[in-house]
């Protein structure tokens, strides 16, 4: 029996599939391989907020919503909006949750980051 080009291609494809080289990665498998965690953060304050995630600095403007991928899931930001005051705050973020920066109601100078 002679092997046609189409038969050879189908044969090669099935061999590769058996080795697992053609399987698609779903989102969870890709996350495990990359080690990243995804978060959505919204800025519901009236000021821009500088923050750090995995030793990279970011700026989020008022009303902006951003999606981040992080290896550590630890965010650091200045919780005091006054210019000459610095109140560093660091907190771990839970994966797949949405967070928002918002003004603290008990102290008008403070900013909080909390789950939505």
Secondary structure, DSSP 4 states (H G I P E B T S, - for coil): -PPPHHHHHHHHHHHHHHHTSSPPP-HHHHHHHHT-EEEEEEE-SSS-EEEEETTEEEEE-TT-EEEEEESS-EEEEE-B-STT---EEEEE--TT-EEEEEE-SS-TTBEEEEE-
